[in-house]
Amino acid sequence: MCIYTNGSSNDNNNLLLLTDGYAAYERYAAQSDNVIHAQCWIHTRRYFDQAQKAEPEASEQVLEIIGQLYIYEKKSSKTANGKKVTIPNGQ
């Protein structure tokens, strides 16, 4: 689980809660006005990977889109000063 904030006081201190999809996190976010819940792409991708047996064409299309998102993220994951942004695992 990771919690992100943009650090802006103009955003009503909204937080982005990035999780593995565990249902308790969704319930927590639903009860909190300032928390937006988002699921981790790696965990989401796993479900589409498993669905390839049942729906190979549709799953492949989604996996390609997720792959493109990974490429975009890699290209855009630098701060304005050129340093890579990293968040320690578990924080």
PyMOL Python script that loads the backbone (N, CA, C, O; Angstrom):
from pymol import cmd

cmd.read_pdbstr("""\
ATOM      1  N   MET A   1       0.841  -1.162   0.000  1.00  0.00           N
ATOM      2  CA  MET A   1       0.000   0.000   0.000  1.00  0.00           C
ATOM      3  C   MET A   1       0.892   1.234   0.000  1.00  0.00           C
ATOM      4  O   MET A   1       1.873   1.298   0.741  1.00  0.00           O
ATOM      5  N   CYS A   2       0.554   2.198  -0.822  1.00  0.00           N
ATOM      6  CA  CYS A   2       1.238   3.491  -0.868  1.00  0.00           C
ATOM      7  C   CYS A   2       0.191   4.580  -0.794  1.00  0.00           C
ATOM      8  O   CYS A   2      -0.910   4.434  -1.327  1.00  0.00           O
ATOM      9  N   ILE A   3       0.531   5.658  -0.141  1.00  0.00           N
ATOM     10  CA  ILE A   3      -0.352   6.813  -0.076  1.00  0.00           C
ATOM     11  C   ILE A   3       0.385   7.991  -0.699  1.00  0.00           C
ATOM     12  O   ILE A   3       1.499   8.325  -0.296  1.00  0.00           O
ATOM     13  N   TYR A   4      -0.248   8.612  -1.684  1.00  0.00           N
ATOM     14  CA  TYR A   4       0.346   9.745  -2.384  1.00  0.00           C
ATOM     15  C   TYR A   4      -0.464  10.998  -2.105  1.00  0.00           C
ATOM     16  O   TYR A   4      -1.686  10.940  -1.968  1.00  0.00           O
ATOM     17  N   THR A   5       0.211  12.112  -2.024  1.00  0.00           N
ATOM     18  CA  THR A   5      -0.430  13.414  -1.949  1.00  0.00           C
ATOM     19  C   THR A   5       0.366  14.366  -2.823  1.00  0.00           C
ATOM     20  O   THR A   5       1.575  14.203  -2.988  1.00  0.00           O
ATOM     21  N   ASN A   6      -0.306  15.348  -3.376  1.00  0.00           N
ATOM     22  CA  ASN A   6       0.427  16.284  -4.231  1.00  0.00           C
ATOM     23  C   ASN A   6       1.060  17.403  -3.413  1.00  0.00           C
ATOM     24  O   ASN A   6       1.754  18.256  -3.967  1.00  0.00           O
ATOM     25  N   GLY A   7       0.834  17.410  -2.117  1.00  0.00           N
ATOM     26  CA  GLY A   7       1.449  18.406  -1.257  1.00  0.00           C
ATOM     27  C   GLY A   7       0.823  19.779  -1.345  1.00  0.00           C
ATOM     28  O   GLY A   7       1.329  20.731  -0.751  1.00  0.00           O
ATOM     29  N   SER A   8      -0.259  19.895  -2.071  1.00  0.00           N
ATOM     30  CA  SER A   8      -0.906  21.190  -2.257  1.00  0.00           C
ATOM     31  C   SER A   8      -2.018  21.385  -1.248  1.00  0.00           C
ATOM     32  O   SER A   8      -2.856  20.502  -1.063  1.00  0.00           O
ATOM     33  N   SER A   9      -2.031  22.522  -0.604  1.00  0.00           N
ATOM     34  CA  SER A   9      -3.121  22.820   0.323  1.00  0.00           C
ATOM     35  C   SER A   9      -4.392  23.200  -0.424  1.00  0.00           C
ATOM     36  O   SER A   9      -5.463  23.276   0.178  1.00  0.00           O
ATOM     37  N   ASN A  10      -4.285  23.439  -1.727  1.00  0.00           N
ATOM     38  CA  ASN A  10      -5.457  23.797  -2.533  1.00  0.00           C
ATOM     39  C   ASN A  10      -6.266  22.585  -2.960  1.00  0.00           C
ATOM     40  O   ASN A  10      -7.330  22.738  -3.559  1.00  0.00           O
ATOM     41  N   ASP A  11      -5.786  21.385  -2.665  1.00  0.00           N
ATOM     42  CA  ASP A  11      -6.450  20.173  -3.113  1.00  0.00           C
ATOM     43  C   ASP A  11      -7.228  19.507  -1.985  1.00  0.00           C
ATOM     44  O   ASP A  11      -7.507  18.310  -2.054  1.00  0.00           O
ATOM     45  N   ASN A  12      -7.581  20.256  -0.952  1.00  0.00           N
ATOM     46  CA  ASN A  12      -8.323  19.739   0.195  1.00  0.00           C
ATOM     47  C   ASN A  12      -7.651  18.519   0.812  1.00  0.00           C
ATOM     48  O   ASN A  12      -8.313  17.659   1.393  1.00  0.00           O
ATOM     49  N   ASN A  13      -6.330  18.453   0.678  1.00  0.00           N
ATOM     50  CA  ASN A  13      -5.545  17.353   1.240  1.00  0.00           C
ATOM     51  C   ASN A  13      -6.022  15.984   0.777  1.00  0.00           C
ATOM     52  O   ASN A  13      -5.989  15.026   1.550  1.00  0.00           O
ATOM     53  N   ASN A  14      -6.463  15.877  -0.468  1.00  0.00           N
ATOM     54  CA  ASN A  14      -6.861  14.589  -1.005  1.00  0.00           C
ATOM     55  C   ASN A  14      -5.666  13.665  -1.095  1.00  0.00           C
ATOM     56  O   ASN A  14      -4.557  14.091  -1.416  1.00  0.00           O
ATOM     57  N   LEU A  15      -5.901  12.398  -0.808  1.00  0.00           N
ATOM     58  CA  LEU A  15      -4.871  11.375  -0.855  1.00  0.00           C
ATOM     59  C   LEU A  15      -5.236  10.330  -1.887  1.00  0.00           C
ATOM     60  O   LEU A  15      -6.412  10.014  -2.071  1.00  0.00           O
ATOM     61  N   LEU A  16      -4.231   9.795  -2.560  1.00  0.00           N
ATOM     62  CA  LEU A  16      -4.425   8.682  -3.471  1.00  0.00           C
ATOM     63  C   LEU A  16      -3.887   7.454  -2.773  1.00  0.00           C
ATOM     64  O   LEU A  16      -2.699   7.387  -2.456  1.00  0.00           O
ATOM     65  N   LEU A  17      -4.747   6.486  -2.531  1.00  0.00           N
ATOM     66  CA  LEU A  17      -4.387   5.248  -1.859  1.00  0.00           C
ATOM     67  C   LEU A  17      -4.217   4.167  -2.922  1.00  0.00           C
ATOM     68  O   LEU A  17      -5.198   3.708  -3.506  1.00  0.00           O
ATOM     69  N   LEU A  18      -2.988   3.764  -3.169  1.00  0.00           N
ATOM     70  CA  LEU A  18      -2.667   2.771  -4.194  1.00  0.00           C
ATOM     71  C   LEU A  18      -2.463   1.431  -3.512  1.00  0.00           C
ATOM     72  O   LEU A  18      -1.563   1.283  -2.685  1.00  0.00           O
ATOM     73  N   THR A  19      -3.305   0.439  -3.858  1.00  0.00           N
ATOM     74  CA  THR A  19      -3.268  -0.842  -3.158  1.00  0.00           C
ATOM     75  C   THR A  19      -3.309  -2.011  -4.133  1.00  0.00           C
ATOM     76  O   THR A  19      -3.390  -1.838  -5.349  1.00  0.00           O
ATOM     77  N   ASP A  20      -3.250  -3.202  -3.555  1.00  0.00           N
ATOM     78  CA  ASP A  20      -3.302  -4.439  -4.328  1.00  0.00           C
ATOM     79  C   ASP A  20      -4.735  -4.890  -4.624  1.00  0.00           C
ATOM     80  O   ASP A  20      -4.932  -5.962  -5.196  1.00  0.00           O
ATOM     81  N   GLY A  21      -5.716  -4.108  -4.254  1.00  0.00           N
ATOM     82  CA  GLY A  21      -7.106  -4.454  -4.516  1.00  0.00           C
ATOM     83  C   GLY A  21      -7.807  -5.127  -3.354  1.00  0.00           C
ATOM     84  O   GLY A  21      -8.963  -5.530  -3.482  1.00  0.00           O
ATOM     85  N   TYR A  22      -7.130  -5.256  -2.224  1.00  0.00           N
ATOM     86  CA  TYR A  22      -7.737  -5.844  -1.040  1.00  0.00           C
ATOM     87  C   TYR A  22      -8.996  -5.054  -0.687  1.00  0.00           C
ATOM     88  O   TYR A  22      -8.949  -3.827  -0.604  1.00  0.00           O
ATOM     89  N   ALA A  23     -10.110  -5.734  -0.481  1.00  0.00           N
ATOM     90  CA  ALA A  23     -11.418  -5.098  -0.313  1.00  0.00           C
ATOM     91  C   ALA A  23     -11.470  -4.135   0.871  1.00  0.00           C
ATOM     92  O   ALA A  23     -12.211  -3.152   0.824  1.00  0.00           O
ATOM     93  N   ALA A  24     -10.714  -4.389   1.914  1.00  0.00           N
ATOM     94  CA  ALA A  24     -10.741  -3.505   3.086  1.00  0.00           C
ATOM     95  C   ALA A  24     -10.286  -2.093   2.723  1.00  0.00           C
ATOM     96  O   ALA A  24     -10.792  -1.120   3.282  1.00  0.00           O
ATOM     97  N   TYR A  25      -9.347  -1.972   1.804  1.00  0.00           N
ATOM     98  CA  TYR A  25      -8.874  -0.647   1.391  1.00  0.00           C
ATOM     99  C   TYR A  25      -9.969   0.112   0.645  1.00  0.00           C
ATOM    100  O   TYR A  25     -10.117   1.322   0.817  1.00  0.00           O
ATOM    101  N   GLU A  26     -10.726  -0.589  -0.172  1.00  0.00           N
ATOM    102  CA  GLU A  26     -11.831   0.039  -0.901  1.00  0.00           C
ATOM    103  C   GLU A  26     -12.881   0.547   0.084  1.00  0.00           C
ATOM    104  O   GLU A  26     -13.397   1.653  -0.074  1.00  0.00           O
ATOM    105  N   ARG A  27     -13.196  -0.253   1.096  1.00  0.00           N
ATOM    106  CA  ARG A  27     -14.169   0.173   2.107  1.00  0.00           C
ATOM    107  C   ARG A  27     -13.653   1.397   2.873  1.00  0.00           C
ATOM    108  O   ARG A  27     -14.412   2.323   3.159  1.00  0.00           O
ATOM    109  N   TYR A  28     -12.368   1.391   3.198  1.00  0.00           N
ATOM    110  CA  TYR A  28     -11.775   2.530   3.903  1.00  0.00           C
ATOM    111  C   TYR A  28     -11.900   3.798   3.060  1.00  0.00           C
ATOM    112  O   TYR A  28     -12.305   4.847   3.560  1.00  0.00           O
ATOM    113  N   ALA A  29     -11.553   3.692   1.793  1.00  0.00           N
ATOM    114  CA  ALA A  29     -11.617   4.858   0.909  1.00  0.00           C
ATOM    115  C   ALA A  29     -13.053   5.355   0.747  1.00  0.00           C
ATOM    116  O   ALA A  29     -13.292   6.560   0.681  1.00  0.00           O
ATOM    117  N   ALA A  30     -14.001   4.431   0.682  1.00  0.00           N
ATOM    118  CA  ALA A  30     -15.409   4.809   0.522  1.00  0.00           C
ATOM    119  C   ALA A  30     -15.916   5.588   1.734  1.00  0.00           C
ATOM    120  O   ALA A  30     -16.829   6.404   1.605  1.00  0.00           O
ATOM    121  N   GLN A  31     -15.339   5.348   2.898  1.00  0.00           N
ATOM    122  CA  GLN A  31     -15.763   6.031   4.121  1.00  0.00           C
ATOM    123  C   GLN A  31     -15.023   7.348   4.337  1.00  0.00           C
ATOM    124  O   GLN A  31     -15.361   8.104   5.248  1.00  0.00           O
ATOM    125  N   SER A  32     -14.037   7.625   3.523  1.00  0.00           N
ATOM    126  CA  SER A  32     -13.210   8.822   3.701  1.00  0.00           C
ATOM    127  C   SER A  32     -13.434   9.787   2.547  1.00  0.00           C
ATOM    128  O   SER A  32     -13.273   9.418   1.383  1.00  0.00           O
ATOM    129  N   ASP A  33     -13.801  11.010   2.863  1.00  0.00           N
ATOM    130  CA  ASP A  33     -14.069  12.006   1.834  1.00  0.00           C
ATOM    131  C   ASP A  33     -12.825  12.430   1.066  1.00  0.00           C
ATOM    132  O   ASP A  33     -12.931  12.856  -0.084  1.00  0.00           O
ATOM    133  N   ASN A  34     -11.658  12.323   1.674  1.00  0.00           N
ATOM    134  CA  ASN A  34     -10.447  12.837   1.028  1.00  0.00           C
ATOM    135  C   ASN A  34      -9.529  11.740   0.494  1.00  0.00           C
ATOM    136  O   ASN A  34      -8.373  12.010   0.169  1.00  0.00           O
ATOM    137  N   VAL A  35     -10.031  10.502   0.398  1.00  0.00           N
ATOM    138  CA  VAL A  35      -9.204   9.392  -0.078  1.00  0.00           C
ATOM    139  C   VAL A  35      -9.759   8.861  -1.395  1.00  0.00           C
ATOM    140  O   VAL A  35     -10.943   8.544  -1.509  1.00  0.00           O
ATOM    141  N   ILE A  36      -8.872   8.773  -2.385  1.00  0.00           N
ATOM    142  CA  ILE A  36      -9.224   8.195  -3.683  1.00  0.00           C
ATOM    143  C   ILE A  36      -8.491   6.864  -3.778  1.00  0.00           C
ATOM    144  O   ILE A  36      -7.268   6.821  -3.646  1.00  0.00           O
ATOM    145  N   HIS A  37      -9.222   5.783  -4.005  1.00  0.00           N
ATOM    146  CA  HIS A  37      -8.619   4.454  -4.065  1.00  0.00           C
ATOM    147  C   HIS A  37      -8.268   4.097  -5.507  1.00  0.00           C
ATOM    148  O   HIS A  37      -9.080   4.268  -6.416  1.00  0.00           O
ATOM    149  N   ALA A  38      -7.060   3.605  -5.699  1.00  0.00           N
ATOM    150  CA  ALA A  38      -6.618   3.131  -7.013  1.00  0.00           C
ATOM    151  C   ALA A  38      -5.923   1.789  -6.826  1.00  0.00           C
ATOM    152  O   ALA A  38      -5.213   1.576  -5.844  1.00  0.00           O
ATOM    153  N   GLN A  39      -6.135   0.899  -7.766  1.00  0.00           N
ATOM    154  CA  GLN A  39      -5.494  -0.411  -7.679  1.00  0.00           C
ATOM    155  C   GLN A  39      -4.191  -0.423  -8.460  1.00  0.00           C
ATOM    156  O   GLN A  39      -4.061   0.227  -9.498  1.00  0.00           O
ATOM    157  N   CYS A  40      -3.251  -1.161  -7.952  1.00  0.00           N
ATOM    158  CA  CYS A  40      -1.936  -1.322  -8.560  1.00  0.00           C
ATOM    159  C   CYS A  40      -2.074  -1.992  -9.932  1.00  0.00           C
ATOM    160  O   CYS A  40      -2.794  -2.980 -10.081  1.00  0.00           O
ATOM    161  N   TRP A  41      -1.374  -1.440 -10.929  1.00  0.00           N
ATOM    162  CA  TRP A  41      -1.441  -2.008 -12.274  1.00  0.00           C
ATOM    163  C   TRP A  41      -0.859  -3.405 -12.341  1.00  0.00           C
ATOM    164  O   TRP A  41      -1.326  -4.216 -13.140  1.00  0.00           O
ATOM    165  N   ILE A  42       0.132  -3.715 -11.542  1.00  0.00           N
ATOM    166  CA  ILE A  42       0.722  -5.059 -11.572  1.00  0.00           C
ATOM    167  C   ILE A  42      -0.309  -6.086 -11.137  1.00  0.00           C
ATOM    168  O   ILE A  42      -0.431  -7.148 -11.746  1.00  0.00           O
ATOM    169  N   HIS A  43      -1.048  -5.770 -10.085  1.00  0.00           N
ATOM    170  CA  HIS A  43      -2.078  -6.696  -9.627  1.00  0.00           C
ATOM    171  C   HIS A  43      -3.231  -6.775 -10.622  1.00  0.00           C
ATOM    172  O   HIS A  43      -3.763  -7.855 -10.877  1.00  0.00           O
ATOM    173  N   THR A  44      -3.612  -5.645 -11.176  1.00  0.00           N
ATOM    174  CA  THR A  44      -4.685  -5.638 -12.175  1.00  0.00           C
ATOM    175  C   THR A  44      -4.273  -6.433 -13.405  1.00  0.00           C
ATOM    176  O   THR A  44      -5.060  -7.209 -13.949  1.00  0.00           O
ATOM    177  N   ARG A  45      -3.024  -6.233 -13.840  1.00  0.00           N
ATOM    178  CA  ARG A  45      -2.518  -6.945 -15.009  1.00  0.00           C
ATOM    179  C   ARG A  45      -2.574  -8.453 -14.806  1.00  0.00           C
ATOM    180  O   ARG A  45      -2.853  -9.197 -15.746  1.00  0.00           O
ATOM    181  N   ARG A  46      -2.312  -8.902 -13.596  1.00  0.00           N
ATOM    182  CA  ARG A  46      -2.314 -10.338 -13.292  1.00  0.00           C
ATOM    183  C   ARG A  46      -3.662 -10.974 -13.624  1.00  0.00           C
ATOM    184  O   ARG A  46      -3.707 -12.095 -14.132  1.00  0.00           O
ATOM    185  N   TYR A  47      -4.775 -10.262 -13.338  1.00  0.00           N
ATOM    186  CA  TYR A  47      -6.100 -10.803 -13.642  1.00  0.00           C
ATOM    187  C   TYR A  47      -6.307 -10.971 -15.145  1.00  0.00           C
ATOM    188  O   TYR A  47      -6.903 -11.956 -15.582  1.00  0.00           O
ATOM    189  N   PHE A  48      -5.824 -10.030 -15.928  1.00  0.00           N
ATOM    190  CA  PHE A  48      -5.953 -10.153 -17.379  1.00  0.00           C
ATOM    191  C   PHE A  48      -5.036 -11.249 -17.920  1.00  0.00           C
ATOM    192  O   PHE A  48      -5.375 -11.922 -18.894  1.00  0.00           O
ATOM    193  N   ASP A  49      -3.901 -11.423 -17.302  1.00  0.00           N
ATOM    194  CA  ASP A  49      -3.002 -12.507 -17.701  1.00  0.00           C
ATOM    195  C   ASP A  49      -3.681 -13.855 -17.457  1.00  0.00           C
ATOM    196  O   ASP A  49      -3.602 -14.755 -18.294  1.00  0.00           O
ATOM    197  N   GLN A  50      -4.340 -13.988 -16.322  1.00  0.00           N
ATOM    198  CA  GLN A  50      -5.052 -15.230 -16.001  1.00  0.00           C
ATOM    199  C   GLN A  50      -6.267 -15.443 -16.901  1.00  0.00           C
ATOM    200  O   GLN A  50      -6.671 -16.582 -17.133  1.00  0.00           O
ATOM    201  N   ALA A  51      -6.848 -14.365 -17.406  1.00  0.00           N
ATOM    202  CA  ALA A  51      -8.042 -14.464 -18.252  1.00  0.00           C
ATOM    203  C   ALA A  51      -7.724 -14.855 -19.686  1.00  0.00           C
ATOM    204  O   ALA A  51      -8.645 -15.061 -20.476  1.00  0.00           O
ATOM    205  N   GLN A  52      -6.455 -14.964 -20.046  1.00  0.00           N
ATOM    206  CA  GLN A  52      -6.093 -15.276 -21.425  1.00  0.00           C
ATOM    207  C   GLN A  52      -6.638 -16.624 -21.898  1.00  0.00           C
ATOM    208  O   GLN A  52      -6.925 -16.790 -23.083  1.00  0.00           O
ATOM    209  N   LYS A  53      -6.779 -17.572 -21.000  1.00  0.00           N
ATOM    210  CA  LYS A  53      -7.318 -18.882 -21.391  1.00  0.00           C
ATOM    211  C   LYS A  53      -8.775 -18.769 -21.825  1.00  0.00           C
ATOM    212  O   LYS A  53      -9.188 -19.407 -22.794  1.00  0.00           O
ATOM    213  N   ALA A  54      -9.554 -17.958 -21.111  1.00  0.00           N
ATOM    214  CA  ALA A  54     -10.974 -17.824 -21.406  1.00  0.00           C
ATOM    215  C   ALA A  54     -11.258 -16.815 -22.520  1.00  0.00           C
ATOM    216  O   ALA A  54     -12.141 -17.034 -23.348  1.00  0.00           O
ATOM    217  N   GLU A  55     -10.513 -15.718 -22.538  1.00  0.00           N
ATOM    218  CA  GLU A  55     -10.726 -14.635 -23.513  1.00  0.00           C
ATOM    219  C   GLU A  55      -9.386 -14.160 -24.057  1.00  0.00           C
ATOM    220  O   GLU A  55      -8.929 -13.070 -23.714  1.00  0.00           O
ATOM    221  N   PRO A  56      -8.750 -14.973 -24.906  1.00  0.00           N
ATOM    222  CA  PRO A  56      -7.391 -14.630 -25.339  1.00  0.00           C
ATOM    223  C   PRO A  56      -7.271 -13.315 -26.098  1.00  0.00           C
ATOM    224  O   PRO A  56      -6.331 -12.560 -25.852  1.00  0.00           O
ATOM    225  N   GLU A  57      -8.182 -13.019 -27.002  1.00  0.00           N
ATOM    226  CA  GLU A  57      -8.061 -11.803 -27.803  1.00  0.00           C
ATOM    227  C   GLU A  57      -8.283 -10.543 -26.961  1.00  0.00           C
ATOM    228  O   GLU A  57      -7.495  -9.599 -27.027  1.00  0.00           O
ATOM    229  N   ALA A  58      -9.349 -10.534 -26.178  1.00  0.00           N
ATOM    230  CA  ALA A  58      -9.648  -9.359 -25.349  1.00  0.00           C
ATOM    231  C   ALA A  58      -8.551  -9.140 -24.300  1.00  0.00           C
ATOM    232  O   ALA A  58      -8.132  -8.010 -24.053  1.00  0.00           O
ATOM    233  N   SER A  59      -8.099 -10.226 -23.695  1.00  0.00           N
ATOM    234  CA  SER A  59      -7.042 -10.116 -22.690  1.00  0.00           C
ATOM    235  C   SER A  59      -5.764  -9.573 -23.293  1.00  0.00           C
ATOM    236  O   SER A  59      -5.089  -8.741 -22.687  1.00  0.00           O
ATOM    237  N   GLU A  60      -5.434 -10.037 -24.475  1.00  0.00           N
ATOM    238  CA  GLU A  60      -4.205  -9.570 -25.135  1.00  0.00           C
ATOM    239  C   GLU A  60      -4.269  -8.080 -25.437  1.00  0.00           C
ATOM    240  O   GLU A  60      -3.273  -7.371 -25.287  1.00  0.00           O
ATOM    241  N   GLN A  61      -5.433  -7.603 -25.861  1.00  0.00           N
ATOM    242  CA  GLN A  61      -5.589  -6.171 -26.126  1.00  0.00           C
ATOM    243  C   GLN A  61      -5.341  -5.353 -24.866  1.00  0.00           C
ATOM    244  O   GLN A  61      -4.640  -4.342 -24.903  1.00  0.00           O
ATOM    245  N   VAL A  62      -5.914  -5.789 -23.759  1.00  0.00           N
ATOM    246  CA  VAL A  62      -5.739  -5.063 -22.504  1.00  0.00           C
ATOM    247  C   VAL A  62      -4.291  -5.141 -22.042  1.00  0.00           C
ATOM    248  O   VAL A  62      -3.742  -4.145 -21.570  1.00  0.00           O
ATOM    249  N   LEU A  63      -3.666  -6.302 -22.167  1.00  0.00           N
ATOM    250  CA  LEU A  63      -2.269  -6.446 -21.756  1.00  0.00           C
ATOM    251  C   LEU A  63      -1.350  -5.543 -22.576  1.00  0.00           C
ATOM    252  O   LEU A  63      -0.368  -5.015 -22.055  1.00  0.00           O
ATOM    253  N   GLU A  64      -1.669  -5.366 -23.855  1.00  0.00           N
ATOM    254  CA  GLU A  64      -0.886  -4.446 -24.688  1.00  0.00           C
ATOM    255  C   GLU A  64      -1.037  -3.000 -24.210  1.00  0.00           C
ATOM    256  O   GLU A  64      -0.063  -2.248 -24.171  1.00  0.00           O
ATOM    257  N   ILE A  65      -2.253  -2.622 -23.853  1.00  0.00           N
ATOM    258  CA  ILE A  65      -2.494  -1.256 -23.350  1.00  0.00           C
ATOM    259  C   ILE A  65      -1.747  -1.047 -22.033  1.00  0.00           C
ATOM    260  O   ILE A  65      -1.122  -0.005 -21.835  1.00  0.00           O
ATOM    261  N   ILE A  66      -1.807  -2.017 -21.145  1.00  0.00           N
ATOM    262  CA  ILE A  66      -1.090  -1.903 -19.876  1.00  0.00           C
ATOM    263  C   ILE A  66       0.410  -1.808 -20.129  1.00  0.00           C
ATOM    264  O   ILE A  66       1.107  -1.046 -19.459  1.00  0.00           O
ATOM    265  N   GLY A  67       0.907  -2.578 -21.091  1.00  0.00           N
ATOM    266  CA  GLY A  67       2.324  -2.499 -21.452  1.00  0.00           C
ATOM    267  C   GLY A  67       2.705  -1.110 -21.944  1.00  0.00           C
ATOM    268  O   GLY A  67       3.778  -0.602 -21.620  1.00  0.00           O
ATOM    269  N   GLN A  68       1.822  -0.500 -22.727  1.00  0.00           N
ATOM    270  CA  GLN A  68       2.076   0.863 -23.200  1.00  0.00           C
ATOM    271  C   GLN A  68       2.086   1.851 -22.035  1.00  0.00           C
ATOM    272  O   GLN A  68       2.871   2.799 -22.027  1.00  0.00           O
ATOM    273  N   LEU A  69       1.217   1.630 -21.057  1.00  0.00           N
ATOM    274  CA  LEU A  69       1.215   2.487 -19.871  1.00  0.00           C
ATOM    275  C   LEU A  69       2.531   2.363 -19.110  1.00  0.00           C
ATOM    276  O   LEU A  69       3.059   3.360 -18.617  1.00  0.00           O
ATOM    277  N   TYR A  70       3.059   1.150 -19.013  1.00  0.00           N
ATOM    278  CA  TYR A  70       4.351   0.952 -18.351  1.00  0.00           C
ATOM    279  C   TYR A  70       5.451   1.723 -19.074  1.00  0.00           C
ATOM    280  O   TYR A  70       6.298   2.346 -18.434  1.00  0.00           O
ATOM    281  N   ILE A  71       5.441   1.682 -20.401  1.00  0.00           N
ATOM    282  CA  ILE A  71       6.446   2.410 -21.185  1.00  0.00           C
ATOM    283  C   ILE A  71       6.312   3.913 -20.951  1.00  0.00           C
ATOM    284  O   ILE A  71       7.305   4.609 -20.739  1.00  0.00           O
ATOM    285  N   TYR A  72       5.079   4.404 -20.993  1.00  0.00           N
ATOM    286  CA  TYR A  72       4.847   5.835 -20.755  1.00  0.00           C
ATOM    287  C   TYR A  72       5.317   6.231 -19.359  1.00  0.00           C
ATOM    288  O   TYR A  72       5.963   7.265 -19.184  1.00  0.00           O
ATOM    289  N   GLU A  73       4.989   5.403 -18.368  1.00  0.00           N
ATOM    290  CA  GLU A  73       5.403   5.706 -17.000  1.00  0.00           C
ATOM    291  C   GLU A  73       6.925   5.762 -16.885  1.00  0.00           C
ATOM    292  O   GLU A  73       7.470   6.638 -16.214  1.00  0.00           O
ATOM    293  N   LYS A  74       7.600   4.833 -17.537  1.00  0.00           N
ATOM    294  CA  LYS A  74       9.065   4.814 -17.480  1.00  0.00           C
ATOM    295  C   LYS A  74       9.643   6.089 -18.089  1.00  0.00           C
ATOM    296  O   LYS A  74      10.606   6.651 -17.569  1.00  0.00           O
ATOM    297  N   LYS A  75       9.057   6.535 -19.178  1.00  0.00           N
ATOM    298  CA  LYS A  75       9.550   7.747 -19.847  1.00  0.00           C
ATOM    299  C   LYS A  75       9.234   9.009 -19.060  1.00  0.00           C
ATOM    300  O   LYS A  75       9.978   9.986 -19.143  1.00  0.00           O
ATOM    301  N   SER A  76       8.147   9.009 -18.299  1.00  0.00           N
ATOM    302  CA  SER A  76       7.709  10.240 -17.640  1.00  0.00           C
ATOM    303  C   SER A  76       7.941  10.246 -16.135  1.00  0.00           C
ATOM    304  O   SER A  76       7.447  11.141 -15.450  1.00  0.00           O
ATOM    305  N   SER A  77       8.669   9.287 -15.605  1.00  0.00           N
ATOM    306  CA  SER A  77       8.815   9.197 -14.153  1.00  0.00           C
ATOM    307  C   SER A  77      10.027   9.944 -13.621  1.00  0.00           C
ATOM    308  O   SER A  77      10.707   9.472 -12.710  1.00  0.00           O
ATOM    309  N   LYS A  78      10.288  11.088 -14.184  1.00  0.00           N
ATOM    310  CA  LYS A  78      11.375  11.936 -13.685  1.00  0.00           C
ATOM    311  C   LYS A  78      10.791  13.251 -13.202  1.00  0.00           C
ATOM    312  O   LYS A  78       9.796  13.737 -13.739  1.00  0.00           O
ATOM    313  N   THR A  79      11.404  13.806 -12.212  1.00  0.00           N
ATOM    314  CA  THR A  79      10.941  15.093 -11.706  1.00  0.00           C
ATOM    315  C   THR A  79      11.469  16.205 -12.601  1.00  0.00           C
ATOM    316  O   THR A  79      12.218  15.954 -13.545  1.00  0.00           O
ATOM    317  N   ALA A  80      11.078  17.411 -12.300  1.00  0.00           N
ATOM    318  CA  ALA A  80      11.500  18.561 -13.099  1.00  0.00           C
ATOM    319  C   ALA A  80      13.009  18.734 -13.097  1.00  0.00           C
ATOM    320  O   ALA A  80      13.572  19.228 -14.074  1.00  0.00           O
ATOM    321  N   ASN A  81      13.674  18.336 -12.018  1.00  0.00           N
ATOM    322  CA  ASN A  81      15.124  18.494 -11.967  1.00  0.00           C
ATOM    323  C   ASN A  81      15.868  17.276 -12.528  1.00  0.00           C
ATOM    324  O   ASN A  81      17.090  17.186 -12.414  1.00  0.00           O
ATOM    325  N   GLY A  82      15.129  16.344 -13.132  1.00  0.00           N
ATOM    326  CA  GLY A  82      15.754  15.212 -13.805  1.00  0.00           C
ATOM    327  C   GLY A  82      16.051  14.015 -12.931  1.00  0.00           C
ATOM    328  O   GLY A  82      16.577  13.018 -13.424  1.00  0.00           O
ATOM    329  N   LYS A  83      15.734  14.077 -11.659  1.00  0.00           N
ATOM    330  CA  LYS A  83      15.975  12.944 -10.776  1.00  0.00           C
ATOM    331  C   LYS A  83      14.772  12.015 -10.782  1.00  0.00           C
ATOM    332  O   LYS A  83      13.628  12.468 -10.804  1.00  0.00           O
ATOM    333  N   LYS A  84      15.032  10.733 -10.763  1.00  0.00           N
ATOM    334  CA  LYS A  84      13.974   9.746 -10.780  1.00  0.00           C
ATOM    335  C   LYS A  84      13.238   9.740  -9.438  1.00  0.00           C
ATOM    336  O   LYS A  84      13.855   9.831  -8.377  1.00  0.00           O
ATOM    337  N   VAL A  85      11.925   9.632  -9.504  1.00  0.00           N
ATOM    338  CA  VAL A  85      11.107   9.588  -8.310  1.00  0.00           C
ATOM    339  C   VAL A  85      10.938   8.128  -7.919  1.00  0.00           C
ATOM    340  O   VAL A  85      10.465   7.324  -8.721  1.00  0.00           O
ATOM    341  N   THR A  86      11.316   7.782  -6.707  1.00  0.00           N
ATOM    342  CA  THR A  86      11.122   6.426  -6.225  1.00  0.00           C
ATOM    343  C   THR A  86      10.431   6.457  -4.867  1.00  0.00           C
ATOM    344  O   THR A  86      10.657   7.356  -4.057  1.00  0.00           O
ATOM    345  N   ILE A  87       9.595   5.469  -4.641  1.00  0.00           N
ATOM    346  CA  ILE A  87       8.914   5.349  -3.355  1.00  0.00           C
ATOM    347  C   ILE A  87       9.339   4.011  -2.780  1.00  0.00           C
ATOM    348  O   ILE A  87       9.118   2.973  -3.404  1.00  0.00           O
ATOM    349  N   PRO A  88       9.944   4.018  -1.606  1.00  0.00           N
ATOM    350  CA  PRO A  88      10.390   2.764  -1.002  1.00  0.00           C
ATOM    351  C   PRO A  88       9.235   1.776  -0.840  1.00  0.00           C
ATOM    352  O   PRO A  88       8.110   2.177  -0.541  1.00  0.00           O
ATOM    353  N   ASN A  89       9.506   0.515  -1.033  1.00  0.00           N
ATOM    354  CA  ASN A  89       8.494  -0.533  -0.901  1.00  0.00           C
ATOM    355  C   ASN A  89       7.923  -0.510   0.507  1.00  0.00           C
ATOM    356  O   ASN A  89       8.665  -0.479   1.489  1.00  0.00           O
ATOM    357  N   GLY A  90       6.600  -0.526   0.598  1.00  0.00           N
ATOM    358  CA  GLY A  90       5.947  -0.549   1.887  1.00  0.00           C
ATOM    359  C   GLY A  90       5.717   0.810   2.512  1.00  0.00           C
ATOM    360  O   GLY A  90       5.229   0.894   3.639  1.00  0.00           O
ATOM    361  N   GLN A  91       6.055   1.875   1.808  1.00  0.00           N
ATOM    362  CA  GLN A  91       5.840   3.214   2.366  1.00  0.00           C
ATOM    363  C   GLN A  91       4.873   3.981   1.497  1.00  0.00           C
ATOM    364  O   GLN A  91       4.556   5.133   1.793  1.00  0.00           O
TER     365      GLN A  91
END
""", "prot")
cmd.dss("prot")
cmd.show_as("cartoon", "prot")
cmd.util.cbc("prot")
cmd.orient("prot")
